[in-house]
């Protein structure tokens, strides 16, 4: 009986670094909706930027659900991706990155009106976050372009450029 406990403990010690790597990799990117490296976004592993500001990235279960949604979306299963993101949004209802992730999914699904509404919701919660504000305006521009509003798309693209 004793060796089983030792093997279980050894297995746990082997798995912990792998779990931490998955969590820290996801937290490292500034945009949970898109795979990205910390160096590309100017952020450290815990969501802090090099300039000292902190980003409200999904954490814990919400981060896991966001990563799951990314996998579903990459596989073309938009219904499952939306379900995962909706669950994450219920866990962290005020997280603007989750609204932006859902906006991107809605744009891919061909719903530019919903995509713009969600991107503007994320924008309203951006609170001085230049990277988030830029990405929200970029998505608004893409949604407007997809919806046939070329003048609105140009206006949104100018707003995105102002927040780089």
CNS distance restraints for C-alpha pairs under 8 A (distance, minus, plus):
assign (resid   1 and name CA) (resid   5 and name CA) 7.12 0.50 0.50
assign (resid   2 and name CA) (resid   6 and name CA) 6.63 0.50 0.50
assign (resid   3 and name CA) (resid   7 and name CA) 6.10 0.50 0.50
assign (resid   4 and name CA) (resid   8 and name CA) 6.04 0.50 0.50
assign (resid   5 and name CA) (resid   9 and name CA) 6.10 0.50 0.50
assign (resid   6 and name CA) (resid  10 and name CA) 6.11 0.50 0.50
assign (resid   7 and name CA) (resid  11 and name CA) 6.05 0.50 0.50
assign (resid   8 and name CA) (resid  12 and name CA) 6.15 0.50 0.50
assign (resid   9 and name CA) (resid  13 and name CA) 6.26 0.50 0.50
assign (resid  10 and name CA) (resid  14 and name CA) 6.31 0.50 0.50
assign (resid  11 and name CA) (resid  15 and name CA) 6.22 0.50 0.50
assign (resid  12 and name CA) (resid  16 and name CA) 6.13 0.50 0.50
assign (resid  13 and name CA) (resid  17 and name CA) 7.51 0.50 0.50
assign (resid  14 and name CA) (resid  18 and name CA) 7.53 0.50 0.50
assign (resid  15 and name CA) (resid  19 and name CA) 6.36 0.50 0.50
assign (resid  16 and name CA) (resid  20 and name CA) 6.19 0.50 0.50
assign (resid  17 and name CA) (resid  21 and name CA) 6.06 0.50 0.50
assign (resid  18 and name CA) (resid  22 and name CA) 6.38 0.50 0.50
assign (resid  19 and name CA) (resid  23 and name CA) 6.34 0.50 0.50
assign (resid  20 and name CA) (resid  24 and name CA) 5.93 0.50 0.50
assign (resid  21 and name CA) (resid  25 and name CA) 5.84 0.50 0.50
assign (resid  22 and name CA) (resid  26 and name CA) 6.39 0.50 0.50
assign (resid  23 and name CA) (resid  27 and name CA) 6.27 0.50 0.50
assign (resid  23 and name CA) (resid  60 and name CA) 7.74 0.50 0.50
assign (resid  23 and name CA) (resid  63 and name CA) 7.57 0.50 0.50
assign (resid  23 and name CA) (resid  64 and name CA) 7.72 0.50 0.50
assign (resid  24 and name CA) (resid  28 and name CA) 5.90 0.50 0.50
assign (resid  24 and name CA) (resid  45 and name CA) 6.01 0.50 0.50
assign (resid  24 and name CA) (resid  46 and name CA) 7.28 0.50 0.50
assign (resid  25 and name CA) (resid  29 and name CA) 7.08 0.50 0.50
assign (resid  25 and name CA) (resid  45 and name CA) 7.25 0.50 0.50
assign (resid  26 and name CA) (resid  32 and name CA) 6.82 0.50 0.50
assign (resid  26 and name CA) (resid  63 and name CA) 6.92 0.50 0.50
assign (resid  26 and name CA) (resid  67 and name CA) 7.38 0.50 0.50
assign (resid  27 and name CA) (resid  32 and name CA) 7.67 0.50 0.50
assign (resid  27 and name CA) (resid  45 and name CA) 5.95 0.50 0.50
assign (resid  27 and name CA) (resid  46 and name CA) 6.03 0.50 0.50
assign (resid  27 and name CA) (resid  47 and name CA) 6.24 0.50 0.50
assign (resid  27 and name CA) (resid  57 and name CA) 6.62 0.50 0.50
assign (resid  27 and name CA) (resid  58 and name CA) 7.42 0.50 0.50
assign (resid  27 and name CA) (resid  59 and name CA) 7.25 0.50 0.50
assign (resid  27 and name CA) (resid  63 and name CA) 7.55 0.50 0.50
assign (resid  28 and name CA) (resid  37 and name CA) 6.69 0.50 0.50
assign (resid  28 and name CA) (resid  38 and name CA) 5.07 0.50 0.50
assign (resid  28 and name CA) (resid  43 and name CA) 6.71 0.50 0.50
assign (resid  28 and name CA) (resid  44 and name CA) 5.99 0.50 0.50
assign (resid  28 and name CA) (resid  45 and name CA) 4.11 0.50 0.50
assign (resid  28 and name CA) (resid  46 and name CA) 6.24 0.50 0.50
assign (resid  28 and name CA) (resid  47 and name CA) 6.19 0.50 0.50
assign (resid  29 and name CA) (resid  35 and name CA) 6.86 0.50 0.50
assign (resid  29 and name CA) (resid  36 and name CA) 5.08 0.50 0.50
assign (resid  29 and name CA) (resid  37 and name CA) 5.30 0.50 0.50
assign (resid  29 and name CA) (resid  38 and name CA) 5.04 0.50 0.50
assign (resid  29 and name CA) (resid  41 and name CA) 6.80 0.50 0.50
assign (resid  29 and name CA) (resid  43 and name CA) 7.18 0.50 0.50
assign (resid  29 and name CA) (resid  45 and name CA) 7.69 0.50 0.50
assign (resid  29 and name CA) (resid  47 and name CA) 7.72 0.50 0.50
assign (resid  30 and name CA) (resid  36 and name CA) 7.27 0.50 0.50
assign (resid  30 and name CA) (resid  38 and name CA) 7.01 0.50 0.50
assign (resid  30 and name CA) (resid  41 and name CA) 5.94 0.50 0.50
assign (resid  30 and name CA) (resid  43 and name CA) 6.74 0.50 0.50
assign (resid  30 and name CA) (resid  47 and name CA) 6.97 0.50 0.50
assign (resid  30 and name CA) (resid  55 and name CA) 7.40 0.50 0.50
assign (resid  30 and name CA) (resid  57 and name CA) 7.15 0.50 0.50
assign (resid  31 and name CA) (resid  35 and name CA) 7.27 0.50 0.50
assign (resid  31 and name CA) (resid  36 and name CA) 7.05 0.50 0.50
assign (resid  31 and name CA) (resid  57 and name CA) 7.68 0.50 0.50
assign (resid  31 and name CA) (resid  97 and name CA) 6.62 0.50 0.50
assign (resid  32 and name CA) (resid  57 and name CA) 7.25 0.50 0.50
assign (resid  32 and name CA) (resid  58 and name CA) 7.45 0.50 0.50
assign (resid  32 and name CA) (resid  63 and name CA) 7.65 0.50 0.50
assign (resid  32 and name CA) (resid  66 and name CA) 6.63 0.50 0.50
assign (resid  32 and name CA) (resid  67 and name CA) 7.36 0.50 0.50
assign (resid  32 and name CA) (resid  97 and name CA) 6.79 0.50 0.50
assign (resid  32 and name CA) (resid  98 and name CA) 7.60 0.50 0.50
assign (resid  32 and name CA) (resid 101 and name CA) 7.11 0.50 0.50
assign (resid  33 and name CA) (resid  66 and name CA) 7.04 0.50 0.50
assign (resid  33 and name CA) (resid  67 and name CA) 7.96 0.50 0.50
assign (resid  33 and name CA) (resid  70 and name CA) 6.71 0.50 0.50
assign (resid  33 and name CA) (resid  97 and name CA) 7.40 0.50 0.50
assign (resid  33 and name CA) (resid  98 and name CA) 7.44 0.50 0.50
assign (resid  33 and name CA) (resid 100 and name CA) 7.26 0.50 0.50
assign (resid  33 and name CA) (resid 101 and name CA) 4.53 0.50 0.50
assign (resid  33 and name CA) (resid 104 and name CA) 7.61 0.50 0.50
assign (resid  34 and name CA) (resid  70 and name CA) 7.45 0.50 0.50
assign (resid  34 and name CA) (resid 101 and name CA) 7.91 0.50 0.50
assign (resid  36 and name CA) (resid  40 and name CA) 6.81 0.50 0.50
assign (resid  36 and name CA) (resid  41 and name CA) 7.45 0.50 0.50
assign (resid  37 and name CA) (resid  41 and name CA) 6.67 0.50 0.50
assign (resid  38 and name CA) (resid  42 and name CA) 5.93 0.50 0.50
assign (resid  38 and name CA) (resid  43 and name CA) 4.99 0.50 0.50
assign (resid  38 and name CA) (resid  44 and name CA) 5.90 0.50 0.50
assign (resid  38 and name CA) (resid  45 and name CA) 6.83 0.50 0.50
assign (resid  39 and name CA) (resid  43 and name CA) 6.38 0.50 0.50
assign (resid  39 and name CA) (resid  44 and name CA) 7.77 0.50 0.50
assign (resid  42 and name CA) (resid  49 and name CA) 5.83 0.50 0.50
assign (resid  42 and name CA) (resid  50 and name CA) 5.95 0.50 0.50
assign (resid  43 and name CA) (resid  47 and name CA) 6.12 0.50 0.50
assign (resid  43 and name CA) (resid  48 and name CA) 5.65 0.50 0.50
assign (resid  43 and name CA) (resid  49 and name CA) 4.12 0.50 0.50
assign (resid  43 and name CA) (resid  50 and name CA) 5.85 0.50 0.50
assign (resid  44 and name CA) (resid  48 and name CA) 5.41 0.50 0.50
assign (resid  44 and name CA) (resid  49 and name CA) 5.92 0.50 0.50
assign (resid  44 and name CA) (resid  50 and name CA) 7.03 0.50 0.50
assign (resid  47 and name CA) (resid  54 and name CA) 5.82 0.50 0.50
assign (resid  47 and name CA) (resid  55 and name CA) 5.31 0.50 0.50
assign (resid  47 and name CA) (resid  56 and name CA) 7.19 0.50 0.50
assign (resid  47 and name CA) (resid  57 and name CA) 6.52 0.50 0.50
assign (resid  48 and name CA) (resid  52 and name CA) 6.35 0.50 0.50
assign (resid  48 and name CA) (resid  53 and name CA) 5.89 0.50 0.50
assign (resid  48 and name CA) (resid  54 and name CA) 4.38 0.50 0.50
assign (resid  48 and name CA) (resid  55 and name CA) 6.23 0.50 0.50
assign (resid  49 and name CA) (resid  53 and name CA) 5.42 0.50 0.50
assign (resid  49 and name CA) (resid  54 and name CA) 6.00 0.50 0.50
assign (resid  49 and name CA) (resid  55 and name CA) 7.48 0.50 0.50
assign (resid  55 and name CA) (resid 129 and name CA) 7.55 0.50 0.50
assign (resid  56 and name CA) (resid  95 and name CA) 6.58 0.50 0.50
assign (resid  56 and name CA) (resid  96 and name CA) 7.74 0.50 0.50
assign (resid  56 and name CA) (resid  97 and name CA) 7.52 0.50 0.50
assign (resid  57 and name CA) (resid  63 and name CA) 7.86 0.50 0.50
assign (resid  57 and name CA) (resid  95 and name CA) 7.32 0.50 0.50
assign (resid  57 and name CA) (resid  97 and name CA) 6.62 0.50 0.50
assign (resid  58 and name CA) (resid  62 and name CA) 5.37 0.50 0.50
assign (resid  58 and name CA) (resid  63 and name CA) 4.77 0.50 0.50
assign (resid  58 and name CA) (resid  66 and name CA) 7.77 0.50 0.50
assign (resid  58 and name CA) (resid  92 and name CA) 7.36 0.50 0.50
assign (resid  58 and name CA) (resid  95 and name CA) 7.08 0.50 0.50
assign (resid  58 and name CA) (resid  97 and name CA) 7.45 0.50 0.50
assign (resid  58 and name CA) (resid  98 and name CA) 7.39 0.50 0.50
assign (resid  59 and name CA) (resid  63 and name CA) 4.75 0.50 0.50
assign (resid  59 and name CA) (resid  64 and name CA) 7.77 0.50 0.50
assign (resid  60 and name CA) (resid  64 and name CA) 6.42 0.50 0.50
assign (resid  61 and name CA) (resid  65 and name CA) 6.11 0.50 0.50
assign (resid  61 and name CA) (resid  88 and name CA) 7.23 0.50 0.50
assign (resid  61 and name CA) (resid  91 and name CA) 7.76 0.50 0.50
assign (resid  62 and name CA) (resid  66 and name CA) 6.06 0.50 0.50
assign (resid  62 and name CA) (resid  87 and name CA) 7.64 0.50 0.50
assign (resid  62 and name CA) (resid  88 and name CA) 4.43 0.50 0.50
assign (resid  62 and name CA) (resid  89 and name CA) 7.44 0.50 0.50
assign (resid  62 and name CA) (resid  91 and name CA) 6.33 0.50 0.50
assign (resid  62 and name CA) (resid  92 and name CA) 6.91 0.50 0.50
assign (resid  63 and name CA) (resid  67 and name CA) 6.24 0.50 0.50
assign (resid  63 and name CA) (resid  88 and name CA) 7.55 0.50 0.50
assign (resid  64 and name CA) (resid  68 and name CA) 6.16 0.50 0.50
assign (resid  65 and name CA) (resid  69 and name CA) 6.07 0.50 0.50
assign (resid  65 and name CA) (resid  84 and name CA) 5.36 0.50 0.50
assign (resid  65 and name CA) (resid  85 and name CA) 6.44 0.50 0.50
assign (resid  65 and name CA) (resid  87 and name CA) 7.29 0.50 0.50
assign (resid  65 and name CA) (resid  88 and name CA) 5.80 0.50 0.50
assign (resid  66 and name CA) (resid  70 and name CA) 6.29 0.50 0.50
assign (resid  66 and name CA) (resid  84 and name CA) 6.71 0.50 0.50
assign (resid  66 and name CA) (resid  85 and name CA) 5.92 0.50 0.50
assign (resid  66 and name CA) (resid  88 and name CA) 6.70 0.50 0.50
assign (resid  66 and name CA) (resid  98 and name CA) 7.72 0.50 0.50
assign (resid  67 and name CA) (resid  71 and name CA) 6.42 0.50 0.50
assign (resid  68 and name CA) (resid  72 and name CA) 6.29 0.50 0.50
assign (resid  68 and name CA) (resid  81 and name CA) 7.22 0.50 0.50
assign (resid  68 and name CA) (resid  84 and name CA) 6.76 0.50 0.50
assign (resid  69 and name CA) (resid  73 and name CA) 5.98 0.50 0.50
assign (resid  69 and name CA) (resid  80 and name CA) 7.06 0.50 0.50
assign (resid  69 and name CA) (resid  81 and name CA) 4.08 0.50 0.50
assign (resid  69 and name CA) (resid  82 and name CA) 6.91 0.50 0.50
assign (resid  69 and name CA) (resid  83 and name CA) 7.90 0.50 0.50
assign (resid  69 and name CA) (resid  84 and name CA) 5.38 0.50 0.50
assign (resid  69 and name CA) (resid  85 and name CA) 6.12 0.50 0.50
assign (resid  70 and name CA) (resid  74 and name CA) 6.08 0.50 0.50
assign (resid  70 and name CA) (resid  81 and name CA) 6.82 0.50 0.50
assign (resid  71 and name CA) (resid  75 and name CA) 6.25 0.50 0.50
assign (resid  71 and name CA) (resid  81 and name CA) 7.71 0.50 0.50
assign (resid  72 and name CA) (resid  76 and name CA) 6.26 0.50 0.50
assign (resid  72 and name CA) (resid  77 and name CA) 5.07 0.50 0.50
assign (resid  72 and name CA) (resid  78 and name CA) 6.57 0.50 0.50
assign (resid  72 and name CA) (resid  80 and name CA) 6.22 0.50 0.50
assign (resid  72 and name CA) (resid  81 and name CA) 5.04 0.50 0.50
assign (resid  73 and name CA) (resid  77 and name CA) 5.47 0.50 0.50
assign (resid  73 and name CA) (resid  78 and name CA) 5.41 0.50 0.50
assign (resid  73 and name CA) (resid  80 and name CA) 7.95 0.50 0.50
assign (resid  73 and name CA) (resid  81 and name CA) 5.51 0.50 0.50
assign (resid  73 and name CA) (resid 105 and name CA) 7.56 0.50 0.50
assign (resid  77 and name CA) (resid  81 and name CA) 6.28 0.50 0.50
assign (resid  78 and name CA) (resid  82 and name CA) 5.98 0.50 0.50
assign (resid  78 and name CA) (resid 105 and name CA) 7.34 0.50 0.50
assign (resid  78 and name CA) (resid 109 and name CA) 7.21 0.50 0.50
assign (resid  79 and name CA) (resid  83 and name CA) 6.23 0.50 0.50
assign (resid  80 and name CA) (resid  84 and name CA) 6.22 0.50 0.50
assign (resid  81 and name CA) (resid  85 and name CA) 6.25 0.50 0.50
assign (resid  81 and name CA) (resid 105 and name CA) 7.90 0.50 0.50
assign (resid  82 and name CA) (resid  86 and name CA) 5.98 0.50 0.50
assign (resid  82 and name CA) (resid 102 and name CA) 6.99 0.50 0.50
assign (resid  82 and name CA) (resid 105 and name CA) 7.31 0.50 0.50
assign (resid  83 and name CA) (resid  87 and name CA) 6.25 0.50 0.50
assign (resid  84 and name CA) (resid  88 and name CA) 6.29 0.50 0.50
assign (resid  85 and name CA) (resid  89 and name CA) 6.08 0.50 0.50
assign (resid  85 and name CA) (resid  98 and name CA) 6.98 0.50 0.50
assign (resid  85 and name CA) (resid 101 and name CA) 7.65 0.50 0.50
assign (resid  85 and name CA) (resid 102 and name CA) 6.52 0.50 0.50
assign (resid  86 and name CA) (resid  90 and name CA) 6.27 0.50 0.50
assign (resid  87 and name CA) (resid  91 and name CA) 6.44 0.50 0.50
assign (resid  88 and name CA) (resid  92 and name CA) 6.20 0.50 0.50
assign (resid  88 and name CA) (resid  93 and name CA) 7.86 0.50 0.50
assign (resid  88 and name CA) (resid  98 and name CA) 7.32 0.50 0.50
assign (resid  89 and name CA) (resid  93 and name CA) 4.74 0.50 0.50
assign (resid  89 and name CA) (resid  94 and name CA) 7.66 0.50 0.50
assign (resid  89 and name CA) (resid  95 and name CA) 7.28 0.50 0.50
assign (resid  89 and name CA) (resid  98 and name CA) 6.24 0.50 0.50
assign (resid  89 and name CA) (resid  99 and name CA) 7.54 0.50 0.50
assign (resid  94 and name CA) (resid 125 and name CA) 7.67 0.50 0.50
assign (resid  95 and name CA) (resid  99 and name CA) 6.92 0.50 0.50
assign (resid  95 and name CA) (resid 122 and name CA) 7.79 0.50 0.50
assign (resid  95 and name CA) (resid 125 and name CA) 7.84 0.50 0.50
assign (resid  96 and name CA) (resid 100 and name CA) 6.23 0.50 0.50
assign (resid  96 and name CA) (resid 121 and name CA) 7.40 0.50 0.50
assign (resid  96 and name CA) (resid 122 and name CA) 4.29 0.50 0.50
assign (resid  96 and name CA) (resid 123 and name CA) 7.28 0.50 0.50
assign (resid  96 and name CA) (resid 125 and name CA) 5.84 0.50 0.50
assign (resid  96 and name CA) (resid 126 and name CA) 6.61 0.50 0.50
assign (resid  97 and name CA) (resid 101 and name CA) 6.12 0.50 0.50
assign (resid  97 and name CA) (resid 122 and name CA) 6.78 0.50 0.50
assign (resid  97 and name CA) (resid 132 and name CA) 7.53 0.50 0.50
assign (resid  98 and name CA) (resid 102 and name CA) 6.22 0.50 0.50
assign (resid  98 and name CA) (resid 122 and name CA) 8.00 0.50 0.50
assign (resid  99 and name CA) (resid 103 and name CA) 6.09 0.50 0.50
assign (resid  99 and name CA) (resid 118 and name CA) 5.62 0.50 0.50
assign (resid  99 and name CA) (resid 119 and name CA) 6.55 0.50 0.50
assign (resid  99 and name CA) (resid 121 and name CA) 6.93 0.50 0.50
assign (resid  99 and name CA) (resid 122 and name CA) 5.43 0.50 0.50
assign (resid 100 and name CA) (resid 104 and name CA) 6.24 0.50 0.50
assign (resid 100 and name CA) (resid 118 and name CA) 6.44 0.50 0.50
assign (resid 100 and name CA) (resid 119 and name CA) 5.33 0.50 0.50
assign (resid 100 and name CA) (resid 122 and name CA) 5.86 0.50 0.50
assign (resid 100 and name CA) (resid 136 and name CA) 6.76 0.50 0.50
assign (resid 101 and name CA) (resid 105 and name CA) 6.37 0.50 0.50
assign (resid 102 and name CA) (resid 106 and name CA) 6.15 0.50 0.50
assign (resid 102 and name CA) (resid 115 and name CA) 7.46 0.50 0.50
assign (resid 102 and name CA) (resid 118 and name CA) 7.02 0.50 0.50
assign (resid 103 and name CA) (resid 107 and name CA) 6.22 0.50 0.50
assign (resid 103 and name CA) (resid 114 and name CA) 6.94 0.50 0.50
assign (resid 103 and name CA) (resid 115 and name CA) 4.12 0.50 0.50
assign (resid 103 and name CA) (resid 116 and name CA) 6.80 0.50 0.50
assign (resid 103 and name CA) (resid 117 and name CA) 7.69 0.50 0.50
assign (resid 103 and name CA) (resid 118 and name CA) 5.08 0.50 0.50
assign (resid 103 and name CA) (resid 119 and name CA) 5.59 0.50 0.50
assign (resid 103 and name CA) (resid 139 and name CA) 7.74 0.50 0.50
assign (resid 104 and name CA) (resid 108 and name CA) 6.30 0.50 0.50
assign (resid 104 and name CA) (resid 115 and name CA) 6.41 0.50 0.50
assign (resid 104 and name CA) (resid 139 and name CA) 7.21 0.50 0.50
assign (resid 105 and name CA) (resid 109 and name CA) 6.17 0.50 0.50
assign (resid 105 and name CA) (resid 115 and name CA) 7.64 0.50 0.50
assign (resid 106 and name CA) (resid 110 and name CA) 6.33 0.50 0.50
assign (resid 106 and name CA) (resid 111 and name CA) 5.26 0.50 0.50
assign (resid 106 and name CA) (resid 112 and name CA) 6.79 0.50 0.50
assign (resid 106 and name CA) (resid 114 and name CA) 6.37 0.50 0.50
assign (resid 106 and name CA) (resid 115 and name CA) 5.13 0.50 0.50
assign (resid 107 and name CA) (resid 111 and name CA) 5.29 0.50 0.50
assign (resid 107 and name CA) (resid 112 and name CA) 5.14 0.50 0.50
assign (resid 107 and name CA) (resid 114 and name CA) 7.67 0.50 0.50
assign (resid 107 and name CA) (resid 115 and name CA) 5.25 0.50 0.50
assign (resid 107 and name CA) (resid 143 and name CA) 6.47 0.50 0.50
assign (resid 111 and name CA) (resid 115 and name CA) 6.21 0.50 0.50
assign (resid 112 and name CA) (resid 116 and name CA) 6.05 0.50 0.50
assign (resid 112 and name CA) (resid 143 and name CA) 4.58 0.50 0.50
assign (resid 112 and name CA) (resid 144 and name CA) 6.82 0.50 0.50
assign (resid 112 and name CA) (resid 146 and name CA) 6.19 0.50 0.50
assign (resid 112 and name CA) (resid 147 and name CA) 5.84 0.50 0.50
assign (resid 113 and name CA) (resid 117 and name CA) 6.28 0.50 0.50
assign (resid 113 and name CA) (resid 143 and name CA) 6.89 0.50 0.50
assign (resid 113 and name CA) (resid 144 and name CA) 7.86 0.50 0.50
assign (resid 113 and name CA) (resid 147 and name CA) 7.23 0.50 0.50
assign (resid 114 and name CA) (resid 118 and name CA) 6.16 0.50 0.50
assign (resid 115 and name CA) (resid 119 and name CA) 6.09 0.50 0.50
assign (resid 115 and name CA) (resid 139 and name CA) 7.69 0.50 0.50
assign (resid 115 and name CA) (resid 140 and name CA) 7.45 0.50 0.50
assign (resid 115 and name CA) (resid 143 and name CA) 6.24 0.50 0.50
assign (resid 116 and name CA) (resid 120 and name CA) 6.03 0.50 0.50
assign (resid 116 and name CA) (resid 139 and name CA) 7.08 0.50 0.50
assign (resid 116 and name CA) (resid 140 and name CA) 5.04 0.50 0.50
assign (resid 116 and name CA) (resid 143 and name CA) 5.68 0.50 0.50
assign (resid 116 and name CA) (resid 144 and name CA) 7.32 0.50 0.50
assign (resid 117 and name CA) (resid 121 and name CA) 6.21 0.50 0.50
assign (resid 118 and name CA) (resid 122 and name CA) 6.27 0.50 0.50
assign (resid 119 and name CA) (resid 123 and name CA) 6.08 0.50 0.50
assign (resid 119 and name CA) (resid 136 and name CA) 5.24 0.50 0.50
assign (resid 119 and name CA) (resid 137 and name CA) 7.50 0.50 0.50
assign (resid 119 and name CA) (resid 139 and name CA) 6.59 0.50 0.50
assign (resid 119 and name CA) (resid 140 and name CA) 6.26 0.50 0.50
assign (resid 120 and name CA) (resid 124 and name CA) 6.14 0.50 0.50
assign (resid 120 and name CA) (resid 136 and name CA) 6.88 0.50 0.50
assign (resid 120 and name CA) (resid 137 and name CA) 7.98 0.50 0.50
assign (resid 120 and name CA) (resid 140 and name CA) 7.32 0.50 0.50
assign (resid 121 and name CA) (resid 125 and name CA) 6.72 0.50 0.50
assign (resid 122 and name CA) (resid 126 and name CA) 6.21 0.50 0.50
assign (resid 122 and name CA) (resid 136 and name CA) 6.88 0.50 0.50
assign (resid 123 and name CA) (resid 132 and name CA) 7.38 0.50 0.50
assign (resid 123 and name CA) (resid 133 and name CA) 5.80 0.50 0.50
assign (resid 123 and name CA) (resid 136 and name CA) 5.87 0.50 0.50
assign (resid 123 and name CA) (resid 137 and name CA) 7.72 0.50 0.50
assign (resid 126 and name CA) (resid 130 and name CA) 7.91 0.50 0.50
assign (resid 126 and name CA) (resid 132 and name CA) 6.17 0.50 0.50
assign (resid 126 and name CA) (resid 133 and name CA) 5.99 0.50 0.50
assign (resid 128 and name CA) (resid 133 and name CA) 7.64 0.50 0.50
assign (resid 129 and name CA) (resid 133 and name CA) 6.02 0.50 0.50
assign (resid 130 and name CA) (resid 134 and name CA) 5.94 0.50 0.50
assign (resid 130 and name CA) (resid 163 and name CA) 5.49 0.50 0.50
assign (resid 130 and name CA) (resid 164 and name CA) 6.50 0.50 0.50
assign (resid 131 and name CA) (resid 135 and name CA) 6.24 0.50 0.50
assign (resid 131 and name CA) (resid 163 and name CA) 7.30 0.50 0.50
assign (resid 131 and name CA) (resid 164 and name CA) 6.83 0.50 0.50
assign (resid 132 and name CA) (resid 136 and name CA) 6.04 0.50 0.50
assign (resid 133 and name CA) (resid 137 and name CA) 6.21 0.50 0.50
assign (resid 133 and name CA) (resid 160 and name CA) 7.22 0.50 0.50
assign (resid 133 and name CA) (resid 163 and name CA) 6.47 0.50 0.50
assign (resid 134 and name CA) (resid 138 and name CA) 6.14 0.50 0.50
assign (resid 134 and name CA) (resid 159 and name CA) 7.60 0.50 0.50
assign (resid 134 and name CA) (resid 160 and name CA) 4.57 0.50 0.50
assign (resid 134 and name CA) (resid 161 and name CA) 7.10 0.50 0.50
assign (resid 134 and name CA) (resid 162 and name CA) 7.85 0.50 0.50
assign (resid 134 and name CA) (resid 163 and name CA) 5.12 0.50 0.50
assign (resid 134 and name CA) (resid 164 and name CA) 6.02 0.50 0.50
assign (resid 135 and name CA) (resid 139 and name CA) 6.17 0.50 0.50
assign (resid 135 and name CA) (resid 160 and name CA) 7.05 0.50 0.50
assign (resid 136 and name CA) (resid 140 and name CA) 6.16 0.50 0.50
assign (resid 136 and name CA) (resid 160 and name CA) 7.67 0.50 0.50
assign (resid 137 and name CA) (resid 141 and name CA) 6.12 0.50 0.50
assign (resid 137 and name CA) (resid 156 and name CA) 5.51 0.50 0.50
assign (resid 137 and name CA) (resid 157 and name CA) 6.52 0.50 0.50
assign (resid 137 and name CA) (resid 159 and name CA) 6.25 0.50 0.50
assign (resid 137 and name CA) (resid 160 and name CA) 4.84 0.50 0.50
assign (resid 138 and name CA) (resid 142 and name CA) 6.30 0.50 0.50
assign (resid 138 and name CA) (resid 156 and name CA) 6.78 0.50 0.50
assign (resid 138 and name CA) (resid 157 and name CA) 5.92 0.50 0.50
assign (resid 138 and name CA) (resid 160 and name CA) 5.57 0.50 0.50
assign (resid 139 and name CA) (resid 143 and name CA) 6.03 0.50 0.50
assign (resid 140 and name CA) (resid 144 and name CA) 6.07 0.50 0.50
assign (resid 140 and name CA) (resid 153 and name CA) 7.17 0.50 0.50
assign (resid 140 and name CA) (resid 156 and name CA) 6.19 0.50 0.50
assign (resid 141 and name CA) (resid 145 and name CA) 6.07 0.50 0.50
assign (resid 141 and name CA) (resid 152 and name CA) 7.05 0.50 0.50
assign (resid 141 and name CA) (resid 153 and name CA) 4.13 0.50 0.50
assign (resid 141 and name CA) (resid 154 and name CA) 6.75 0.50 0.50
assign (resid 141 and name CA) (resid 155 and name CA) 7.56 0.50 0.50
assign (resid 141 and name CA) (resid 156 and name CA) 4.84 0.50 0.50
assign (resid 141 and name CA) (resid 157 and name CA) 5.48 0.50 0.50
assign (resid 142 and name CA) (resid 146 and name CA) 6.08 0.50 0.50
assign (resid 142 and name CA) (resid 153 and name CA) 6.66 0.50 0.50
assign (resid 143 and name CA) (resid 147 and name CA) 6.09 0.50 0.50
assign (resid 143 and name CA) (resid 153 and name CA) 7.64 0.50 0.50
assign (resid 144 and name CA) (resid 148 and name CA) 6.20 0.50 0.50
assign (resid 144 and name CA) (resid 149 and name CA) 5.00 0.50 0.50
assign (resid 144 and name CA) (resid 150 and name CA) 6.75 0.50 0.50
assign (resid 144 and name CA) (resid 152 and name CA) 6.13 0.50 0.50
assign (resid 144 and name CA) (resid 153 and name CA) 5.03 0.50 0.50
assign (resid 145 and name CA) (resid 149 and name CA) 5.43 0.50 0.50
assign (resid 145 and name CA) (resid 150 and name CA) 5.44 0.50 0.50
assign (resid 145 and name CA) (resid 152 and name CA) 7.72 0.50 0.50
assign (resid 145 and name CA) (resid 153 and name CA) 5.32 0.50 0.50
assign (resid 149 and name CA) (resid 153 and name CA) 6.08 0.50 0.50
assign (resid 150 and name CA) (resid 154 and name CA) 6.26 0.50 0.50
assign (resid 151 and name CA) (resid 155 and name CA) 6.31 0.50 0.50
assign (resid 152 and name CA) (resid 156 and name CA) 6.16 0.50 0.50
assign (resid 153 and name CA) (resid 157 and name CA) 6.06 0.50 0.50
assign (resid 154 and name CA) (resid 158 and name CA) 6.22 0.50 0.50
assign (resid 155 and name CA) (resid 159 and name CA) 6.40 0.50 0.50
assign (resid 156 and name CA) (resid 160 and name CA) 6.22 0.50 0.50
assign (resid 157 and name CA) (resid 161 and name CA) 6.25 0.50 0.50
assign (resid 158 and name CA) (resid 162 and name CA) 6.33 0.50 0.50
assign (resid 159 and name CA) (resid 163 and name CA) 6.64 0.50 0.50
assign (resid 160 and name CA) (resid 164 and name CA) 6.75 0.50 0.50
